[in-house]
Amino acid sequence: MKRIAIFGKLGNGKSTLSKALALKTGIDLHPLDEMLFDKNGDVVDRDTYITAHDNIVQYDSWIIDGFDFMETFNKRLDAADTLVYIDLPYLVSYWLVTKRFLKGLFVKPQGWPEGSSIIKGTIQSYKVLKMCPKFWNDDFLERLEAKAIGKNLYVIRSMSQLNHFVAQHI
Protein backbone atom coordinates (compact mmCIF):
# COMPACT_ATOMS: atom_id res chain seq x y z
CA MET A 1 0.00 0.00 0.00
CA LYS A 2 1.86 3.03 -1.28
CA ARG A 3 -0.53 4.69 -3.71
CA ILE A 4 -4.04 4.62 -2.31
CA ALA A 5 -7.15 5.96 -4.06
CA ILE A 6 -10.22 6.30 -1.84
CA PHE A 7 -13.52 7.08 -3.52
CA GLY A 8 -17.28 6.58 -3.40
CA LYS A 9 -20.46 8.53 -2.85
CA LEU A 10 -20.24 11.85 -1.07
CA GLY A 11 -20.62 11.95 2.67
CA ASN A 12 -19.55 8.31 3.07
CA GLY A 13 -16.52 8.87 5.29
CA LYS A 14 -13.75 9.16 2.69
CA SER A 15 -12.10 12.09 4.48
CA THR A 16 -12.25 10.42 7.88
CA LEU A 17 -10.86 7.13 6.56
CA SER A 18 -8.15 8.89 4.55
CA LYS A 19 -6.94 10.87 7.55
CA ALA A 20 -6.81 7.73 9.70
CA LEU A 21 -4.86 5.89 6.98
CA ALA A 22 -2.44 8.79 6.58
CA LEU A 23 -1.82 8.92 10.34
CA LYS A 24 -1.26 5.17 10.59
CA THR A 25 0.94 4.79 7.47
CA GLY A 26 2.73 8.15 7.34
CA ILE A 27 1.75 8.47 3.67
CA ASP A 28 0.92 12.03 2.55
CA LEU A 29 -2.79 12.72 2.13
CA HIS A 30 -4.10 14.78 -0.78
CA PRO A 31 -7.84 15.48 -0.36
CA LEU A 32 -9.34 16.39 -3.73
CA ASP A 33 -11.77 18.88 -2.21
CA GLU A 34 -8.82 20.94 -0.99
CA MET A 35 -7.36 20.87 -4.49
CA LEU A 36 -10.65 21.56 -6.30
CA PHE A 37 -11.60 24.61 -4.25
CA ASP A 38 -9.67 27.75 -3.32
CA LYS A 39 -9.76 29.43 0.10
CA ASN A 40 -13.02 31.25 -0.78
CA GLY A 41 -14.78 28.01 -1.70
CA ASP A 42 -14.67 28.79 -5.42
CA VAL A 43 -13.77 26.05 -7.89
CA VAL A 44 -10.20 26.41 -9.18
CA ASP A 45 -9.32 26.56 -12.85
CA ARG A 46 -9.63 23.05 -14.36
CA ASP A 47 -6.19 23.09 -16.04
CA THR A 48 -4.52 24.20 -12.81
CA TYR A 49 -6.28 21.42 -10.94
CA ILE A 50 -5.39 18.74 -13.50
CA THR A 51 -1.72 19.79 -13.46
CA ALA A 52 -1.61 19.61 -9.65
CA HIS A 53 -3.38 16.23 -9.67
CA ASP A 54 -1.09 14.77 -12.33
CA ASN A 55 1.98 15.90 -10.37
CA ILE A 56 0.77 14.14 -7.23
CA VAL A 57 -0.01 10.92 -9.10
CA GLN A 58 3.66 10.80 -10.13
CA TYR A 59 4.83 10.60 -6.47
CA ASP A 60 6.08 7.28 -5.09
CA SER A 61 3.40 7.26 -2.40
CA TRP A 62 0.12 9.07 -1.80
CA ILE A 63 -3.38 8.84 -0.48
CA ILE A 64 -5.90 10.68 -2.63
CA ASP A 65 -9.44 10.87 -1.37
CA GLY A 66 -12.46 11.93 -3.37
CA PHE A 67 -13.93 11.96 -6.82
CA ASP A 68 -13.51 14.65 -9.43
CA PHE A 69 -13.46 14.29 -13.23
CA MET A 70 -13.48 10.97 -15.08
CA GLU A 71 -10.20 11.92 -16.78
CA THR A 72 -8.27 12.32 -13.53
CA PHE A 73 -10.23 9.58 -11.73
CA ASN A 74 -9.07 7.04 -14.32
CA LYS A 75 -5.47 8.31 -14.15
CA ARG A 76 -5.58 7.90 -10.38
CA LEU A 77 -7.01 4.39 -10.59
CA ASP A 78 -4.36 3.39 -13.12
CA ALA A 79 -1.52 4.74 -10.95
CA ALA A 80 -2.81 3.40 -7.62
CA ASP A 81 -1.78 0.06 -6.14
CA THR A 82 -4.69 0.12 -3.68
CA LEU A 83 -8.30 1.06 -4.43
CA VAL A 84 -10.75 1.66 -1.59
CA TYR A 85 -14.34 2.01 -2.78
CA ILE A 86 -16.76 3.10 -0.05
CA ASP A 87 -20.19 1.88 -1.13
CA LEU A 88 -22.48 2.34 1.86
CA PRO A 89 -26.25 1.89 1.45
CA TYR A 90 -28.06 5.02 0.26
CA LEU A 91 -30.03 5.47 3.49
CA VAL A 92 -26.73 5.52 5.37
CA SER A 93 -25.33 8.03 2.85
CA TYR A 94 -28.30 10.37 3.36
CA TRP A 95 -27.97 10.03 7.13
CA LEU A 96 -24.23 10.79 7.03
CA VAL A 97 -24.79 13.90 4.88
CA THR A 98 -27.47 15.04 7.35
CA LYS A 99 -25.21 14.31 10.32
CA ARG A 100 -22.36 16.25 8.67
CA PHE A 101 -24.73 19.19 8.17
CA LEU A 102 -25.89 19.18 11.80
CA LYS A 103 -22.33 18.96 13.13
CA GLY A 104 -21.24 21.53 10.54
CA LEU A 105 -23.50 24.13 12.08
CA PHE A 106 -20.99 24.21 14.95
CA VAL A 107 -17.68 22.89 13.56
CA LYS A 108 -16.36 22.78 9.98
CA PRO A 109 -16.69 19.17 8.73
CA GLN A 110 -13.52 17.20 7.97
CA GLY A 111 -12.47 17.74 4.37
CA TRP A 112 -14.96 20.59 3.87
CA PRO A 113 -13.54 23.36 1.66
CA GLU A 114 -12.71 26.56 3.52
CA GLY A 115 -15.27 29.29 2.88
CA SER A 116 -17.94 26.94 1.50
CA SER A 117 -21.48 27.20 2.84
CA ILE A 118 -22.55 24.11 4.79
CA ILE A 119 -26.20 24.78 3.89
CA LYS A 120 -25.57 25.15 0.14
CA GLY A 121 -23.18 22.23 0.21
CA THR A 122 -25.69 19.99 1.97
CA ILE A 123 -28.47 20.85 -0.49
CA GLN A 124 -26.07 20.12 -3.35
CA SER A 125 -25.06 16.85 -1.64
CA TYR A 126 -28.69 15.68 -1.51
CA LYS A 127 -29.10 16.52 -5.21
CA VAL A 128 -25.94 14.61 -6.12
CA LEU A 129 -26.90 11.63 -3.96
CA LYS A 130 -30.20 11.42 -5.81
CA MET A 131 -28.27 11.03 -9.09
CA CYS A 132 -25.60 8.65 -7.72
CA PRO A 133 -27.31 5.37 -8.66
CA LYS A 134 -26.72 6.28 -12.31
CA PHE A 135 -22.96 6.05 -11.71
CA TRP A 136 -22.21 4.15 -8.49
CA ASN A 137 -23.91 0.90 -9.47
CA ASP A 138 -23.21 -2.73 -10.37
CA ASP A 139 -21.86 -1.73 -13.80
CA PHE A 140 -19.37 0.60 -12.13
CA LEU A 141 -18.27 -2.14 -9.76
CA GLU A 142 -17.79 -4.54 -12.66
CA ARG A 143 -15.61 -2.00 -14.53
CA LEU A 144 -13.71 -1.29 -11.30
CA GLU A 145 -12.99 -4.97 -10.72
CA ALA A 146 -11.61 -5.26 -14.27
CA LYS A 147 -9.43 -2.17 -13.73
CA ALA A 148 -8.24 -3.51 -10.36
CA ILE A 149 -6.51 -6.62 -11.69
CA GLY A 150 -3.08 -6.74 -10.04
CA LYS A 151 -4.11 -4.17 -7.41
CA ASN A 152 -5.57 -4.39 -3.93
CA LEU A 153 -9.30 -3.63 -4.13
CA TYR A 154 -11.37 -3.10 -1.01
CA VAL A 155 -15.12 -2.47 -1.21
CA ILE A 156 -16.53 -1.14 2.05
CA ARG A 157 -20.27 -1.75 2.35
CA SER A 158 -21.03 -1.15 6.03
CA MET A 159 -20.22 1.27 8.82
CA SER A 160 -18.57 -1.58 10.71
CA GLN A 161 -16.20 -2.28 7.79
CA LEU A 162 -15.50 1.45 7.48
CA ASN A 163 -14.82 1.90 11.19
CA HIS A 164 -12.45 -1.10 11.34
CA PHE A 165 -10.70 -0.79 7.97
CA VAL A 166 -7.45 0.77 9.22
CA ALA A 167 -7.08 -1.64 12.14
CA GLN A 168 -7.75 -4.66 9.93
CA HIS A 169 -5.59 -3.73 6.94
CA ILE A 170 -2.61 -1.76 8.31
DOROLO-167000 format. One record per residue (C-alpha): residue in three letters; chain; x, y, z. Coordinates in steps of 0.02 Angstrom, whole numbers, padded with zeros to 5 digits. Layout:
BEGIN
   r c   east  north     up
 ALA A      X      Y      Z
...
// end
This chain:
BEGIN
   r c   east  north     up
 MET A  00000  00000  00000
 LYS A  00093  00151 -00064
 ARG A -00027  00234 -00186
 ILE A -00202  00231 -00115
 ALA A -00357  00298 -00203
 ILE A -00511  00315 -00092
 PHE A -00676  00354 -00176
 GLY A -00864  00329 -00170
 LYS A -01023  00427 -00143
 LEU A -01012  00592 -00053
 GLY A -01031  00598  00134
 ASN A -00978  00415  00154
 GLY A -00826  00444  00265
 LYS A -00688  00458  00135
 SER A -00605  00604  00224
 THR A -00612  00521  00394
 LEU A -00543  00356  00328
 SER A -00407  00445  00227
 LYS A -00347  00543  00378
 ALA A -00341  00387  00485
 LEU A -00243  00295  00349
 ALA A -00122  00440  00329
 LEU A -00091  00446  00517
 LYS A -00063  00258  00529
 THR A  00047  00239  00373
 GLY A  00137  00408  00367
 ILE A  00087  00424  00183
 ASP A  00046  00601  00127
 LEU A -00140  00636  00107
 HIS A -00205  00739 -00039
 PRO A -00392  00774 -00018
 LEU A -00467  00819 -00186
 ASP A -00588  00944 -00110
 GLU A -00441  01047 -00049
 MET A -00368  01043 -00224
 LEU A -00532  01078 -00315
 PHE A -00580  01230 -00212
 ASP A -00483  01387 -00166
 LYS A -00488  01472  00005
 ASN A -00651  01562 -00039
 GLY A -00739  01400 -00085
 ASP A -00734  01439 -00271
 VAL A -00688  01302 -00395
 VAL A -00510  01320 -00459
 ASP A -00466  01328 -00643
 ARG A -00481  01152 -00718
 ASP A -00310  01155 -00802
 THR A -00226  01210 -00640
 TYR A -00314  01071 -00547
 ILE A -00269  00937 -00675
 THR A -00086  00990 -00673
 ALA A -00081  00981 -00483
 HIS A -00169  00812 -00484
 ASP A -00054  00739 -00616
 ASN A  00099  00795 -00518
 ILE A  00038  00707 -00361
 VAL A -00001  00546 -00455
 GLN A  00183  00540 -00507
 TYR A  00242  00530 -00324
 ASP A  00304  00364 -00255
 SER A  00170  00363 -00120
 TRP A  00006  00454 -00090
 ILE A -00169  00442 -00024
 ILE A -00295  00534 -00132
 ASP A -00472  00544 -00068
 GLY A -00623  00596 -00169
 PHE A -00696  00598 -00341
 ASP A -00676  00732 -00472
 PHE A -00673  00715 -00662
 MET A -00674  00548 -00754
 GLU A -00510  00596 -00839
 THR A -00414  00616 -00676
 PHE A -00511  00479 -00587
 ASN A -00454  00352 -00716
 LYS A -00273  00415 -00707
 ARG A -00279  00395 -00519
 LEU A -00350  00219 -00529
 ASP A -00218  00170 -00656
 ALA A -00076  00237 -00547
 ALA A -00140  00170 -00381
 ASP A -00089  00003 -00307
 THR A -00234  00006 -00184
 LEU A -00415  00053 -00221
 VAL A -00538  00083 -00080
 TYR A -00717  00101 -00139
 ILE A -00838  00155 -00003
 ASP A -01010  00094 -00056
 LEU A -01124  00117  00093
 PRO A -01313  00095  00072
 TYR A -01403  00251  00013
 LEU A -01502  00274  00174
 VAL A -01337  00276  00269
 SER A -01267  00401  00143
 TYR A -01415  00519  00168
 TRP A -01399  00501  00356
 LEU A -01211  00539  00352
 VAL A -01240  00695  00244
 THR A -01374  00752  00368
 LYS A -01260  00715  00516
 ARG A -01118  00813  00434
 PHE A -01237  00959  00409
 LEU A -01295  00959  00590
 LYS A -01117  00948  00657
 GLY A -01062  01077  00527
 LEU A -01175  01207  00604
 PHE A -01050  01211  00747
 VAL A -00884  01144  00678
 LYS A -00818  01139  00499
 PRO A -00835  00959  00436
 GLN A -00676  00860  00399
 GLY A -00624  00887  00219
 TRP A -00748  01030  00194
 PRO A -00677  01168  00083
 GLU A -00635  01328  00176
 GLY A -00763  01465  00144
 SER A -00897  01347  00075
 SER A -01074  01360  00142
 ILE A -01127  01206  00240
 ILE A -01310  01239  00194
 LYS A -01279  01257  00007
 GLY A -01159  01111  00011
 THR A -01285  00999  00098
 ILE A -01423  01042 -00024
 GLN A -01304  01006 -00167
 SER A -01253  00843 -00082
 TYR A -01434  00784 -00075
 LYS A -01455  00826 -00260
 VAL A -01297  00731 -00306
 LEU A -01345  00581 -00198
 LYS A -01510  00571 -00291
 MET A -01413  00551 -00454
 CYS A -01280  00433 -00386
 PRO A -01366  00268 -00433
 LYS A -01336  00314 -00615
 PHE A -01148  00303 -00586
 TRP A -01111  00208 -00424
 ASN A -01196  00045 -00473
 ASP A -01160 -00137 -00519
 ASP A -01093 -00086 -00690
 PHE A -00968  00030 -00607
 LEU A -00914 -00107 -00488
 GLU A -00889 -00227 -00633
 ARG A -00780 -00100 -00726
 LEU A -00685 -00064 -00565
 GLU A -00649 -00249 -00536
 ALA A -00580 -00263 -00714
 LYS A -00471 -00109 -00687
 ALA A -00412 -00175 -00518
 ILE A -00326 -00331 -00585
 GLY A -00154 -00337 -00502
 LYS A -00206 -00209 -00371
 ASN A -00279 -00220 -00196
 LEU A -00465 -00181 -00207
 TYR A -00569 -00155 -00050
 VAL A -00756 -00123 -00061
 ILE A -00826 -00057  00102
 ARG A -01013 -00088  00118
 SER A -01051 -00057  00301
 MET A -01011  00064  00441
 SER A -00929 -00079  00535
 GLN A -00810 -00114  00390
 LEU A -00775  00073  00374
 ASN A -00741  00095  00560
 HIS A -00623 -00055  00567
 PHE A -00535 -00039  00399
 VAL A -00373  00038  00461
 ALA A -00354 -00082  00607
 GLN A -00387 -00233  00496
 HIS A -00280 -00186  00347
 ILE A -00130 -00088  00415
// end
